[in-house]
Structure formats: structure tokens, C-alpha cells
Amino acid sequence: MDIPLLSMALSQGQVQQQASMSVMRQAIGSAEQQGDAFQKLLNTADTQALQHAAQPHLGGNIDLKG
């Protein structure tokens, strides 16, 4: 192989690695934002309201037959 071909291959590999790292940083930033928003929601929301929203069918009926 000649030197120009090796140089181009190395450069292309570096560009691919930089692009991959950029996408990973964006994904990490997005996950952190979602985690922060979820934590804020948990801290400000009523626990019973969250439980009811997650499973609205529970607790709606009472069986009075013995």
C-alpha cells in the first residue's frame, strides 16, 4: 500500500470515530434531560395520582358480596 491510501483510510476512520462520539454525547445528554424531568415530576407529583394514572382500573370497584 502506498502512503496516500493509508493516510485517507486513517482520516476516514478518525471522522467516523468523531461522528460516533458526537452521536453518543447527544444520546447521553438526552437521557440526562429525561432523567432530570422524571425526577422533577416525581418530586412535585402526588404519589396517589401517579399510581392512579399508571393503573386507573384498580380501586374503582368494591365487591360487597360475602
PDBQT receptor file of N, H, CA, C and O in Angstrom, charges set to zero:
ATOM      1  N   MET A   1       0.842  -1.196   0.000  1.00  0.00    +0.000 N 
ATOM      2  CA  MET A   1       0.000   0.000   0.000  1.00  0.00    +0.000 C 
ATOM      3  C   MET A   1       0.878   1.247   0.000  1.00  0.00    +0.000 C 
ATOM      4  O   MET A   1       1.984   1.252   0.540  1.00  0.00    +0.000 OA
ATOM      5  N   ASP A   2       0.381   2.249  -0.588  1.00  0.00    +0.000 N 
ATOM      6  H   ASP A   2      -0.517   2.245  -1.027  1.00  0.00    +0.000 HD
ATOM      7  CA  ASP A   2       1.152   3.486  -0.592  1.00  0.00    +0.000 C 
ATOM      8  C   ASP A   2       0.673   4.426   0.505  1.00  0.00    +0.000 C 
ATOM      9  O   ASP A   2      -0.407   4.246   1.069  1.00  0.00    +0.000 OA
ATOM     10  N   ILE A   3       1.470   5.401   0.789  1.00  0.00    +0.000 N 
ATOM     11  H   ILE A   3       2.347   5.547   0.331  1.00  0.00    +0.000 HD
ATOM     12  CA  ILE A   3       1.226   6.316   1.907  1.00  0.00    +0.000 C 
ATOM     13  C   ILE A   3      -0.053   7.138   1.734  1.00  0.00    +0.000 C 
ATOM     14  O   ILE A   3      -0.783   7.294   2.713  1.00  0.00    +0.000 OA
ATOM     15  N   PRO A   4      -0.370   7.669   0.560  1.00  0.00    +0.000 N 
ATOM     16  CA  PRO A   4      -1.616   8.451   0.419  1.00  0.00    +0.000 C 
ATOM     17  C   PRO A   4      -2.865   7.614   0.736  1.00  0.00    +0.000 C 
ATOM     18  O   PRO A   4      -3.811   8.112   1.346  1.00  0.00    +0.000 OA
ATOM     19  N   LEU A   5      -2.860   6.360   0.324  1.00  0.00    +0.000 N 
ATOM     20  H   LEU A   5      -2.091   5.955  -0.172  1.00  0.00    +0.000 HD
ATOM     21  CA  LEU A   5      -4.010   5.493   0.601  1.00  0.00    +0.000 C 
ATOM     22  C   LEU A   5      -4.154   5.230   2.100  1.00  0.00    +0.000 C 
ATOM     23  O   LEU A   5      -5.262   5.251   2.637  1.00  0.00    +0.000 OA
ATOM     24  N   LEU A   6      -3.038   4.984   2.764  1.00  0.00    +0.000 N 
ATOM     25  H   LEU A   6      -2.138   4.966   2.329  1.00  0.00    +0.000 HD
ATOM     26  CA  LEU A   6      -3.075   4.793   4.224  1.00  0.00    +0.000 C 
ATOM     27  C   LEU A   6      -3.544   6.053   4.940  1.00  0.00    +0.000 C 
ATOM     28  O   LEU A   6      -4.298   5.982   5.911  1.00  0.00    +0.000 OA
ATOM     29  N   SER A   7      -3.099   7.187   4.462  1.00  0.00    +0.000 N 
ATOM     30  H   SER A   7      -2.487   7.245   3.674  1.00  0.00    +0.000 HD
ATOM     31  CA  SER A   7      -3.498   8.460   5.066  1.00  0.00    +0.000 C 
ATOM     32  C   SER A   7      -5.001   8.683   4.943  1.00  0.00    +0.000 C 
ATOM     33  O   SER A   7      -5.651   9.115   5.895  1.00  0.00    +0.000 OA
ATOM     34  N   MET A   8      -5.553   8.386   3.762  1.00  0.00    +0.000 N 
ATOM     35  H   MET A   8      -5.025   8.035   2.989  1.00  0.00    +0.000 HD
ATOM     36  CA  MET A   8      -7.001   8.557   3.567  1.00  0.00    +0.000 C 
ATOM     37  C   MET A   8      -7.794   7.592   4.445  1.00  0.00    +0.000 C 
ATOM     38  O   MET A   8      -8.828   7.964   5.000  1.00  0.00    +0.000 OA
ATOM     39  N   ALA A   9      -7.314   6.356   4.572  1.00  0.00    +0.000 N 
ATOM     40  H   ALA A   9      -6.474   6.054   4.121  1.00  0.00    +0.000 HD
ATOM     41  CA  ALA A   9      -8.005   5.367   5.407  1.00  0.00    +0.000 C 
ATOM     42  C   ALA A   9      -7.989   5.802   6.869  1.00  0.00    +0.000 C 
ATOM     43  O   ALA A   9      -8.996   5.682   7.566  1.00  0.00    +0.000 OA
ATOM     44  N   LEU A  10      -6.862   6.300   7.327  1.00  0.00    +0.000 N 
ATOM     45  H   LEU A  10      -6.044   6.398   6.760  1.00  0.00    +0.000 HD
ATOM     46  CA  LEU A  10      -6.751   6.766   8.711  1.00  0.00    +0.000 C 
ATOM     47  C   LEU A  10      -7.662   7.962   8.954  1.00  0.00    +0.000 C 
ATOM     48  O   LEU A  10      -8.331   8.040   9.984  1.00  0.00    +0.000 OA
ATOM     49  N   SER A  11      -7.685   8.885   8.013  1.00  0.00    +0.000 N 
ATOM     50  H   SER A  11      -7.140   8.822   7.177  1.00  0.00    +0.000 HD
ATOM     51  CA  SER A  11      -8.533  10.072   8.139  1.00  0.00    +0.000 C 
ATOM     52  C   SER A  11     -10.014   9.681   8.181  1.00  0.00    +0.000 C 
ATOM     53  O   SER A  11     -10.775  10.219   8.985  1.00  0.00    +0.000 OA
ATOM     54  N   GLN A  12     -10.415   8.757   7.328  1.00  0.00    +0.000 N 
ATOM     55  H   GLN A  12      -9.797   8.320   6.675  1.00  0.00    +0.000 HD
ATOM     56  CA  GLN A  12     -11.808   8.315   7.307  1.00  0.00    +0.000 C 
ATOM     57  C   GLN A  12     -12.183   7.639   8.631  1.00  0.00    +0.000 C 
ATOM     58  O   GLN A  12     -13.281   7.845   9.147  1.00  0.00    +0.000 OA
ATOM     59  N   GLY A  13     -11.288   6.852   9.164  1.00  0.00    +0.000 N 
ATOM     60  H   GLY A  13     -10.396   6.684   8.746  1.00  0.00    +0.000 HD
ATOM     61  CA  GLY A  13     -11.538   6.211  10.459  1.00  0.00    +0.000 C 
ATOM     62  C   GLY A  13     -11.702   7.232  11.573  1.00  0.00    +0.000 C 
ATOM     63  O   GLY A  13     -12.548   7.073  12.452  1.00  0.00    +0.000 OA
ATOM     64  N   GLN A  14     -10.890   8.281  11.533  1.00  0.00    +0.000 N 
ATOM     65  H   GLN A  14     -10.202   8.411  10.819  1.00  0.00    +0.000 HD
ATOM     66  CA  GLN A  14     -10.989   9.321  12.555  1.00  0.00    +0.000 C 
ATOM     67  C   GLN A  14     -12.311  10.076  12.449  1.00  0.00    +0.000 C 
ATOM     68  O   GLN A  14     -12.921  10.401  13.469  1.00  0.00    +0.000 OA
ATOM     69  N   VAL A  15     -12.756  10.354  11.238  1.00  0.00    +0.000 N 
ATOM     70  H   VAL A  15     -12.261  10.090  10.410  1.00  0.00    +0.000 HD
ATOM     71  CA  VAL A  15     -14.028  11.049  11.040  1.00  0.00    +0.000 C 
ATOM     72  C   VAL A  15     -15.181  10.190  11.543  1.00  0.00    +0.000 C 
ATOM     73  O   VAL A  15     -16.096  10.700  12.190  1.00  0.00    +0.000 OA
ATOM     74  N   GLN A  16     -15.148   8.900  11.257  1.00  0.00    +0.000 N 
ATOM     75  H   GLN A  16     -14.405   8.485  10.732  1.00  0.00    +0.000 HD
ATOM     76  CA  GLN A  16     -16.204   8.001  11.728  1.00  0.00    +0.000 C 
ATOM     77  C   GLN A  16     -16.230   7.942  13.258  1.00  0.00    +0.000 C 
ATOM     78  O   GLN A  16     -17.299   7.932  13.868  1.00  0.00    +0.000 OA
ATOM     79  N   GLN A  17     -15.053   7.902  13.862  1.00  0.00    +0.000 N 
ATOM     80  H   GLN A  17     -14.185   7.910  13.366  1.00  0.00    +0.000 HD
ATOM     81  CA  GLN A  17     -14.986   7.866  15.329  1.00  0.00    +0.000 C 
ATOM     82  C   GLN A  17     -15.528   9.167  15.923  1.00  0.00    +0.000 C 
ATOM     83  O   GLN A  17     -16.251   9.135  16.919  1.00  0.00    +0.000 OA
ATOM     84  N   GLN A  18     -15.192  10.297  15.329  1.00  0.00    +0.000 N 
ATOM     85  H   GLN A  18     -14.605  10.324  14.520  1.00  0.00    +0.000 HD
ATOM     86  CA  GLN A  18     -15.689  11.578  15.831  1.00  0.00    +0.000 C 
ATOM     87  C   GLN A  18     -17.204  11.675  15.700  1.00  0.00    +0.000 C 
ATOM     88  O   GLN A  18     -17.874  12.182  16.599  1.00  0.00    +0.000 OA
ATOM     89  N   ALA A  19     -17.745  11.194  14.588  1.00  0.00    +0.000 N 
ATOM     90  H   ALA A  19     -17.201  10.782  13.857  1.00  0.00    +0.000 HD
ATOM     91  CA  ALA A  19     -19.192  11.206  14.400  1.00  0.00    +0.000 C 
ATOM     92  C   ALA A  19     -19.875  10.308  15.414  1.00  0.00    +0.000 C 
ATOM     93  O   ALA A  19     -20.917  10.667  15.963  1.00  0.00    +0.000 OA
ATOM     94  N   SER A  20     -19.303   9.161  15.662  1.00  0.00    +0.000 N 
ATOM     95  H   SER A  20     -18.456   8.870  15.216  1.00  0.00    +0.000 HD
ATOM     96  CA  SER A  20     -19.864   8.228  16.643  1.00  0.00    +0.000 C 
ATOM     97  C   SER A  20     -19.868   8.837  18.045  1.00  0.00    +0.000 C 
ATOM     98  O   SER A  20     -20.842   8.705  18.785  1.00  0.00    +0.000 OA
ATOM     99  N   MET A  21     -18.787   9.494  18.395  1.00  0.00    +0.000 N 
ATOM    100  H   MET A  21     -17.995   9.601  17.793  1.00  0.00    +0.000 HD
ATOM    101  CA  MET A  21     -18.706  10.133  19.713  1.00  0.00    +0.000 C 
ATOM    102  C   MET A  21     -19.718  11.272  19.828  1.00  0.00    +0.000 C 
ATOM    103  O   MET A  21     -20.304  11.472  20.892  1.00  0.00    +0.000 OA
ATOM    104  N   SER A  22     -19.925  12.007  18.762  1.00  0.00    +0.000 N 
ATOM    105  H   SER A  22     -19.449  11.845  17.898  1.00  0.00    +0.000 HD
ATOM    106  CA  SER A  22     -20.891  13.097  18.783  1.00  0.00    +0.000 C 
ATOM    107  C   SER A  22     -22.307  12.569  18.998  1.00  0.00    +0.000 C 
ATOM    108  O   SER A  22     -23.068  13.122  19.792  1.00  0.00    +0.000 OA
ATOM    109  N   VAL A  23     -22.652  11.506  18.295  1.00  0.00    +0.000 N 
ATOM    110  H   VAL A  23     -22.034  11.056  17.650  1.00  0.00    +0.000 HD
ATOM    111  CA  VAL A  23     -23.979  10.903  18.475  1.00  0.00    +0.000 C 
ATOM    112  C   VAL A  23     -24.131  10.373  19.898  1.00  0.00    +0.000 C 
ATOM    113  O   VAL A  23     -25.196  10.516  20.498  1.00  0.00    +0.000 OA
ATOM    114  N   MET A  24     -23.086   9.767  20.440  1.00  0.00    +0.000 N 
ATOM    115  H   MET A  24     -22.221   9.651  19.952  1.00  0.00    +0.000 HD
ATOM    116  CA  MET A  24     -23.153   9.237  21.804  1.00  0.00    +0.000 C 
ATOM    117  C   MET A  24     -23.340  10.365  22.825  1.00  0.00    +0.000 C 
ATOM    118  O   MET A  24     -24.103  10.220  23.781  1.00  0.00    +0.000 OA
ATOM    119  N   ARG A  25     -22.650  11.471  22.623  1.00  0.00    +0.000 N 
ATOM    120  H   ARG A  25     -22.031  11.588  21.847  1.00  0.00    +0.000 HD
ATOM    121  CA  ARG A  25     -22.805  12.615  23.544  1.00  0.00    +0.000 C 
ATOM    122  C   ARG A  25     -24.234  13.165  23.503  1.00  0.00    +0.000 C 
ATOM    123  O   ARG A  25     -24.799  13.527  24.535  1.00  0.00    +0.000 OA
ATOM    124  N   GLN A  26     -24.807  13.221  22.301  1.00  0.00    +0.000 N 
ATOM    125  H   GLN A  26     -24.348  12.926  21.462  1.00  0.00    +0.000 HD
ATOM    126  CA  GLN A  26     -26.182  13.687  22.172  1.00  0.00    +0.000 C 
ATOM    127  C   GLN A  26     -27.148  12.739  22.877  1.00  0.00    +0.000 C 
ATOM    128  O   GLN A  26     -28.085  13.190  23.535  1.00  0.00    +0.000 OA
ATOM    129  N   ALA A  27     -26.930  11.445  22.747  1.00  0.00    +0.000 N 
ATOM    130  H   ALA A  27     -26.169  11.079  22.212  1.00  0.00    +0.000 HD
ATOM    131  CA  ALA A  27     -27.798  10.464  23.394  1.00  0.00    +0.000 C 
ATOM    132  C   ALA A  27     -27.685  10.561  24.912  1.00  0.00    +0.000 C 
ATOM    133  O   ALA A  27     -28.688  10.470  25.619  1.00  0.00    +0.000 OA
ATOM    134  N   ILE A  28     -26.488  10.743  25.404  1.00  0.00    +0.000 N 
ATOM    135  H   ILE A  28     -25.672  10.817  24.830  1.00  0.00    +0.000 HD
ATOM    136  CA  ILE A  28     -26.283  10.869  26.851  1.00  0.00    +0.000 C 
ATOM    137  C   ILE A  28     -26.957  12.142  27.362  1.00  0.00    +0.000 C 
ATOM    138  O   ILE A  28     -27.595  12.127  28.414  1.00  0.00    +0.000 OA
ATOM    139  N   GLY A  29     -26.818  13.241  26.623  1.00  0.00    +0.000 N 
ATOM    140  H   GLY A  29     -26.299  13.253  25.768  1.00  0.00    +0.000 HD
ATOM    141  CA  GLY A  29     -27.460  14.495  27.024  1.00  0.00    +0.000 C 
ATOM    142  C   GLY A  29     -28.966  14.363  27.059  1.00  0.00    +0.000 C 
ATOM    143  O   GLY A  29     -29.617  14.865  27.975  1.00  0.00    +0.000 OA
ATOM    144  N   SER A  30     -29.521  13.694  26.074  1.00  0.00    +0.000 N 
ATOM    145  H   SER A  30     -28.992  13.286  25.330  1.00  0.00    +0.000 HD
ATOM    146  CA  SER A  30     -30.967  13.491  26.028  1.00  0.00    +0.000 C 
ATOM    147  C   SER A  30     -31.431  12.624  27.198  1.00  0.00    +0.000 C 
ATOM    148  O   SER A  30     -32.448  12.918  27.827  1.00  0.00    +0.000 OA
ATOM    149  N   ALA A  31     -30.692  11.565  27.487  1.00  0.00    +0.000 N 
ATOM    150  H   ALA A  31     -29.866  11.326  26.976  1.00  0.00    +0.000 HD
ATOM    151  CA  ALA A  31     -31.054  10.685  28.607  1.00  0.00    +0.000 C 
ATOM    152  C   ALA A  31     -30.970  11.439  29.929  1.00  0.00    +0.000 C 
ATOM    153  O   ALA A  31     -31.813  11.243  30.804  1.00  0.00    +0.000 OA
ATOM    154  N   GLU A  32     -29.981  12.283  30.084  1.00  0.00    +0.000 N 
ATOM    155  H   GLU A  32     -29.296  12.443  29.373  1.00  0.00    +0.000 HD
ATOM    156  CA  GLU A  32     -29.857  13.065  31.319  1.00  0.00    +0.000 C 
ATOM    157  C   GLU A  32     -31.026  14.033  31.466  1.00  0.00    +0.000 C 
ATOM    158  O   GLU A  32     -31.560  14.198  32.563  1.00  0.00    +0.000 OA
ATOM    159  N   GLN A  33     -31.427  14.672  30.372  1.00  0.00    +0.000 N 
ATOM    160  H   GLN A  33     -30.994  14.538  29.481  1.00  0.00    +0.000 HD
ATOM    161  CA  GLN A  33     -32.559  15.595  30.430  1.00  0.00    +0.000 C 
ATOM    162  C   GLN A  33     -33.842  14.857  30.797  1.00  0.00    +0.000 C 
ATOM    163  O   GLN A  33     -34.634  15.349  31.601  1.00  0.00    +0.000 OA
ATOM    164  N   GLN A  34     -34.049  13.685  30.214  1.00  0.00    +0.000 N 
ATOM    165  H   GLN A  34     -33.406  13.285  29.561  1.00  0.00    +0.000 HD
ATOM    166  CA  GLN A  34     -35.240  12.909  30.527  1.00  0.00    +0.000 C 
ATOM    167  C   GLN A  34     -35.228  12.461  31.983  1.00  0.00    +0.000 C 
ATOM    168  O   GLN A  34     -36.263  12.478  32.648  1.00  0.00    +0.000 OA
ATOM    169  N   GLY A  35     -34.076  12.066  32.471  1.00  0.00    +0.000 N 
ATOM    170  H   GLY A  35     -33.234  12.052  31.931  1.00  0.00    +0.000 HD
ATOM    171  CA  GLY A  35     -33.959  11.659  33.870  1.00  0.00    +0.000 C 
ATOM    172  C   GLY A  35     -34.244  12.809  34.818  1.00  0.00    +0.000 C 
ATOM    173  O   GLY A  35     -34.926  12.641  35.829  1.00  0.00    +0.000 OA
ATOM    174  N   ASP A  36     -33.714  13.982  34.482  1.00  0.00    +0.000 N 
ATOM    175  H   ASP A  36     -33.160  14.118  33.661  1.00  0.00    +0.000 HD
ATOM    176  CA  ASP A  36     -33.968  15.165  35.311  1.00  0.00    +0.000 C 
ATOM    177  C   ASP A  36     -35.454  15.516  35.322  1.00  0.00    +0.000 C 
ATOM    178  O   ASP A  36     -36.019  15.839  36.367  1.00  0.00    +0.000 OA
ATOM    179  N   ALA A  37     -36.079  15.450  34.146  1.00  0.00    +0.000 N 
ATOM    180  H   ALA A  37     -35.620  15.187  33.297  1.00  0.00    +0.000 HD
ATOM    181  CA  ALA A  37     -37.506  15.771  34.064  1.00  0.00    +0.000 C 
ATOM    182  C   ALA A  37     -38.334  14.757  34.853  1.00  0.00    +0.000 C 
ATOM    183  O   ALA A  37     -39.291  15.131  35.530  1.00  0.00    +0.000 OA
ATOM    184  N   PHE A  38     -37.976  13.491  34.771  1.00  0.00    +0.000 N 
ATOM    185  H   PHE A  38     -37.198  13.186  34.221  1.00  0.00    +0.000 HD
ATOM    186  CA  PHE A  38     -38.695  12.455  35.509  1.00  0.00    +0.000 C 
ATOM    187  C   PHE A  38     -38.516  12.639  37.011  1.00  0.00    +0.000 C 
ATOM    188  O   PHE A  38     -39.471  12.489  37.773  1.00  0.00    +0.000 OA
ATOM    189  N   GLN A  39     -37.310  12.959  37.436  1.00  0.00    +0.000 N 
ATOM    190  H   GLN A  39     -36.534  13.080  36.817  1.00  0.00    +0.000 HD
ATOM    191  CA  GLN A  39     -37.043  13.195  38.857  1.00  0.00    +0.000 C 
ATOM    192  C   GLN A  39     -37.857  14.390  39.348  1.00  0.00    +0.000 C 
ATOM    193  O   GLN A  39     -38.419  14.346  40.442  1.00  0.00    +0.000 OA
ATOM    194  N   LYS A  40     -37.925  15.449  38.557  1.00  0.00    +0.000 N 
ATOM    195  H   LYS A  40     -37.468  15.485  37.668  1.00  0.00    +0.000 HD
ATOM    196  CA  LYS A  40     -38.709  16.631  38.931  1.00  0.00    +0.000 C 
ATOM    197  C   LYS A  40     -40.187  16.273  39.029  1.00  0.00    +0.000 C 
ATOM    198  O   LYS A  40     -40.881  16.721  39.942  1.00  0.00    +0.000 OA
ATOM    199  N   LEU A  41     -40.669  15.463  38.086  1.00  0.00    +0.000 N 
ATOM    200  H   LEU A  41     -40.106  15.099  37.344  1.00  0.00    +0.000 HD
ATOM    201  CA  LEU A  41     -42.066  15.036  38.114  1.00  0.00    +0.000 C 
ATOM    202  C   LEU A  41     -42.368  14.235  39.383  1.00  0.00    +0.000 C 
ATOM    203  O   LEU A  41     -43.401  14.438  40.020  1.00  0.00    +0.000 OA
ATOM    204  N   LEU A  42     -41.478  13.342  39.738  1.00  0.00    +0.000 N 
ATOM    205  H   LEU A  42     -40.638  13.177  39.221  1.00  0.00    +0.000 HD
ATOM    206  CA  LEU A  42     -41.689  12.533  40.944  1.00  0.00    +0.000 C 
ATOM    207  C   LEU A  42     -41.676  13.386  42.206  1.00  0.00    +0.000 C 
ATOM    208  O   LEU A  42     -42.419  13.118  43.150  1.00  0.00    +0.000 OA
ATOM    209  N   ASN A  43     -40.841  14.399  42.219  1.00  0.00    +0.000 N 
ATOM    210  H   ASN A  43     -40.237  14.617  41.452  1.00  0.00    +0.000 HD
ATOM    211  CA  ASN A  43     -40.745  15.249  43.404  1.00  0.00    +0.000 C 
ATOM    212  C   ASN A  43     -41.958  16.175  43.560  1.00  0.00    +0.000 C 
ATOM    213  O   ASN A  43     -42.310  16.543  44.681  1.00  0.00    +0.000 OA
ATOM    214  N   THR A  44     -42.591  16.552  42.460  1.00  0.00    +0.000 N 
ATOM    215  H   THR A  44     -42.305  16.253  41.549  1.00  0.00    +0.000 HD
ATOM    216  CA  THR A  44     -43.688  17.505  42.548  1.00  0.00    +0.000 C 
ATOM    217  C   THR A  44     -45.064  16.851  42.469  1.00  0.00    +0.000 C 
ATOM    218  O   THR A  44     -46.064  17.473  42.825  1.00  0.00    +0.000 OA
ATOM    219  N   ALA A  45     -45.124  15.619  42.011  1.00  0.00    +0.000 N 
ATOM    220  H   ALA A  45     -44.311  15.114  41.722  1.00  0.00    +0.000 HD
ATOM    221  CA  ALA A  45     -46.422  14.981  41.784  1.00  0.00    +0.000 C 
ATOM    222  C   ALA A  45     -46.921  14.266  43.038  1.00  0.00    +0.000 C 
ATOM    223  O   ALA A  45     -46.139  13.839  43.887  1.00  0.00    +0.000 OA
ATOM    224  N   ASP A  46     -48.218  14.153  43.126  1.00  0.00    +0.000 N 
ATOM    225  H   ASP A  46     -48.853  14.501  42.436  1.00  0.00    +0.000 HD
ATOM    226  CA  ASP A  46     -48.865  13.412  44.189  1.00  0.00    +0.000 C 
ATOM    227  C   ASP A  46     -48.707  11.912  43.902  1.00  0.00    +0.000 C 
ATOM    228  O   ASP A  46     -49.007  11.462  42.796  1.00  0.00    +0.000 OA
ATOM    229  N   THR A  47     -48.244  11.150  44.874  1.00  0.00    +0.000 N 
ATOM    230  H   THR A  47     -48.000  11.516  45.772  1.00  0.00    +0.000 HD
ATOM    231  CA  THR A  47     -47.982   9.728  44.679  1.00  0.00    +0.000 C 
ATOM    232  C   THR A  47     -49.252   8.971  44.307  1.00  0.00    +0.000 C 
ATOM    233  O   THR A  47     -49.227   8.121  43.417  1.00  0.00    +0.000 OA
ATOM    234  N   GLN A  48     -50.346   9.267  44.971  1.00  0.00    +0.000 N 
ATOM    235  H   GLN A  48     -50.366   9.958  45.694  1.00  0.00    +0.000 HD
ATOM    236  CA  GLN A  48     -51.599   8.574  44.667  1.00  0.00    +0.000 C 
ATOM    237  C   GLN A  48     -52.067   8.892  43.245  1.00  0.00    +0.000 C 
ATOM    238  O   GLN A  48     -52.580   8.011  42.555  1.00  0.00    +0.000 OA
ATOM    239  N   ALA A  49     -51.899  10.111  42.811  1.00  0.00    +0.000 N 
ATOM    240  H   ALA A  49     -51.482  10.826  43.371  1.00  0.00    +0.000 HD
ATOM    241  CA  ALA A  49     -52.296  10.478  41.459  1.00  0.00    +0.000 C 
ATOM    242  C   ALA A  49     -51.445   9.735  40.435  1.00  0.00    +0.000 C 
ATOM    243  O   ALA A  49     -51.953   9.311  39.397  1.00  0.00    +0.000 OA
ATOM    244  N   LEU A  50     -50.147   9.574  40.721  1.00  0.00    +0.000 N 
ATOM    245  H   LEU A  50     -49.734   9.918  41.564  1.00  0.00    +0.000 HD
ATOM    246  CA  LEU A  50     -49.275   8.821  39.810  1.00  0.00    +0.000 C 
ATOM    247  C   LEU A  50     -49.689   7.353  39.746  1.00  0.00    +0.000 C 
ATOM    248  O   LEU A  50     -49.732   6.760  38.668  1.00  0.00    +0.000 OA
ATOM    249  N   GLN A  51     -49.993   6.770  40.909  1.00  0.00    +0.000 N 
ATOM    250  H   GLN A  51     -49.959   7.252  41.784  1.00  0.00    +0.000 HD
ATOM    251  CA  GLN A  51     -50.396   5.369  40.937  1.00  0.00    +0.000 C 
ATOM    252  C   GLN A  51     -51.712   5.178  40.189  1.00  0.00    +0.000 C 
ATOM    253  O   GLN A  51     -51.879   4.201  39.460  1.00  0.00    +0.000 OA
ATOM    254  N   HIS A  52     -52.641   6.107  40.371  1.00  0.00    +0.000 N 
ATOM    255  H   HIS A  52     -52.506   6.901  40.964  1.00  0.00    +0.000 HD
ATOM    256  CA  HIS A  52     -53.922   6.001  39.683  1.00  0.00    +0.000 C 
ATOM    257  C   HIS A  52     -53.740   6.171  38.166  1.00  0.00    +0.000 C 
ATOM    258  O   HIS A  52     -54.410   5.498  37.382  1.00  0.00    +0.000 OA
ATOM    259  N   ALA A  53     -52.854   7.052  37.764  1.00  0.00    +0.000 N 
ATOM    260  H   ALA A  53     -52.310   7.599  38.401  1.00  0.00    +0.000 HD
ATOM    261  CA  ALA A  53     -52.602   7.253  36.336  1.00  0.00    +0.000 C 
ATOM    262  C   ALA A  53     -51.961   6.021  35.716  1.00  0.00    +0.000 C 
ATOM    263  O   ALA A  53     -52.226   5.694  34.559  1.00  0.00    +0.000 OA
ATOM    264  N   ALA A  54     -51.121   5.337  36.483  1.00  0.00    +0.000 N 
ATOM    265  H   ALA A  54     -50.906   5.602  37.423  1.00  0.00    +0.000 HD
ATOM    266  CA  ALA A  54     -50.446   4.152  35.966  1.00  0.00    +0.000 C 
ATOM    267  C   ALA A  54     -51.398   2.964  35.867  1.00  0.00    +0.000 C 
ATOM    268  O   ALA A  54     -51.313   2.171  34.929  1.00  0.00    +0.000 OA
ATOM    269  N   GLN A  55     -52.310   2.844  36.840  1.00  0.00    +0.000 N 
ATOM    270  H   GLN A  55     -52.380   3.488  37.602  1.00  0.00    +0.000 HD
ATOM    271  CA  GLN A  55     -53.253   1.723  36.860  1.00  0.00    +0.000 C 
ATOM    272  C   GLN A  55     -54.647   2.239  37.242  1.00  0.00    +0.000 C 
ATOM    273  O   GLN A  55     -55.092   2.045  38.373  1.00  0.00    +0.000 OA
ATOM    274  N   PRO A  56     -55.327   2.891  36.305  1.00  0.00    +0.000 N 
ATOM    275  CA  PRO A  56     -56.600   3.540  36.643  1.00  0.00    +0.000 C 
ATOM    276  C   PRO A  56     -57.723   2.562  36.975  1.00  0.00    +0.000 C 
ATOM    277  O   PRO A  56     -58.720   2.961  37.578  1.00  0.00    +0.000 OA
ATOM    278  N   HIS A  57     -57.587   1.309  36.600  1.00  0.00    +0.000 N 
ATOM    279  H   HIS A  57     -56.778   0.986  36.110  1.00  0.00    +0.000 HD
ATOM    280  CA  HIS A  57     -58.660   0.338  36.842  1.00  0.00    +0.000 C 
ATOM    281  C   HIS A  57     -58.657  -0.195  38.276  1.00  0.00    +0.000 C 
ATOM    282  O   HIS A  57     -59.646  -0.791  38.703  1.00  0.00    +0.000 OA
ATOM    283  N   LEU A  58     -57.583   0.002  39.021  1.00  0.00    +0.000 N 
ATOM    284  H   LEU A  58     -56.779   0.486  38.674  1.00  0.00    +0.000 HD
ATOM    285  CA  LEU A  58     -57.514  -0.512  40.386  1.00  0.00    +0.000 C 
ATOM    286  C   LEU A  58     -58.242   0.409  41.359  1.00  0.00    +0.000 C 
ATOM    287  O   LEU A  58     -58.118   1.631  41.270  1.00  0.00    +0.000 OA
ATOM    288  N   GLY A  59     -58.990  -0.164  42.274  1.00  0.00    +0.000 N 
ATOM    289  H   GLY A  59     -59.091  -1.156  42.346  1.00  0.00    +0.000 HD
ATOM    290  CA  GLY A  59     -59.650   0.580  43.326  1.00  0.00    +0.000 C 
ATOM    291  C   GLY A  59     -60.959   1.231  42.930  1.00  0.00    +0.000 C 
ATOM    292  O   GLY A  59     -61.541   1.972  43.722  1.00  0.00    +0.000 OA
ATOM    293  N   GLY A  60     -61.421   0.978  41.751  1.00  0.00    +0.000 N 
ATOM    294  H   GLY A  60     -60.948   0.377  41.108  1.00  0.00    +0.000 HD
ATOM    295  CA  GLY A  60     -62.658   1.612  41.273  1.00  0.00    +0.000 C 
ATOM    296  C   GLY A  60     -63.907   0.868  41.697  1.00  0.00    +0.000 C 
ATOM    297  O   GLY A  60     -64.988   1.456  41.741  1.00  0.00    +0.000 OA
ATOM    298  N   ASN A  61     -63.781  -0.422  42.011  1.00  0.00    +0.000 N 
ATOM    299  H   ASN A  61     -62.903  -0.899  41.975  1.00  0.00    +0.000 HD
ATOM    300  CA  ASN A  61     -64.939  -1.250  42.381  1.00  0.00    +0.000 C 
ATOM    301  C   ASN A  61     -64.699  -1.942  43.718  1.00  0.00    +0.000 C 
ATOM    302  O   ASN A  61     -63.583  -2.339  44.051  1.00  0.00    +0.000 OA
ATOM    303  N   ILE A  62     -65.788  -2.069  44.467  1.00  0.00    +0.000 N 
ATOM    304  H   ILE A  62     -66.695  -1.746  44.196  1.00  0.00    +0.000 HD
ATOM    305  CA  ILE A  62     -65.715  -2.787  45.741  1.00  0.00    +0.000 C 
ATOM    306  C   ILE A  62     -66.739  -3.924  45.680  1.00  0.00    +0.000 C 
ATOM    307  O   ILE A  62     -67.908  -3.703  45.366  1.00  0.00    +0.000 OA
ATOM    308  N   ASP A  63     -66.286  -5.130  45.980  1.00  0.00    +0.000 N 
ATOM    309  H   ASP A  63     -65.336  -5.309  46.235  1.00  0.00    +0.000 HD
ATOM    310  CA  ASP A  63     -67.150  -6.300  45.965  1.00  0.00    +0.000 C 
ATOM    311  C   ASP A  63     -67.803  -6.412  47.341  1.00  0.00    +0.000 C 
ATOM    312  O   ASP A  63     -67.120  -6.690  48.326  1.00  0.00    +0.000 OA
ATOM    313  N   LEU A  64     -69.126  -6.197  47.421  1.00  0.00    +0.000 N 
ATOM    314  H   LEU A  64     -69.681  -5.971  46.621  1.00  0.00    +0.000 HD
ATOM    315  CA  LEU A  64     -69.836  -6.236  48.687  1.00  0.00    +0.000 C 
ATOM    316  C   LEU A  64     -70.485  -7.600  48.963  1.00  0.00    +0.000 C 
ATOM    317  O   LEU A  64     -71.079  -7.788  50.025  1.00  0.00    +0.000 OA
ATOM    318  N   LYS A  65     -70.385  -8.520  48.057  1.00  0.00    +0.000 N 
ATOM    319  H   LYS A  65     -69.903  -8.367  47.195  1.00  0.00    +0.000 HD
ATOM    320  CA  LYS A  65     -70.952  -9.849  48.271  1.00  0.00    +0.000 C 
ATOM    321  C   LYS A  65     -70.059 -10.639  49.204  1.00  0.00    +0.000 C 
ATOM    322  O   LYS A  65     -68.834 -10.552  49.129  1.00  0.00    +0.000 OA
ATOM    323  N   GLY A  66     -70.678 -11.409  50.081  1.00  0.00    +0.000 N 
ATOM    324  H   GLY A  66     -71.673 -11.480  50.142  1.00  0.00    +0.000 HD
ATOM    325  CA  GLY A  66     -69.896 -12.126  51.068  1.00  0.00    +0.000 C 
ATOM    326  C   GLY A  66     -69.749 -13.519  50.815  1.00  0.00    +0.000 C 
ATOM    327  O   GLY A  66     -69.103 -14.223  51.590  1.00  0.00    +0.000 OA
TER     328      GLY A  66
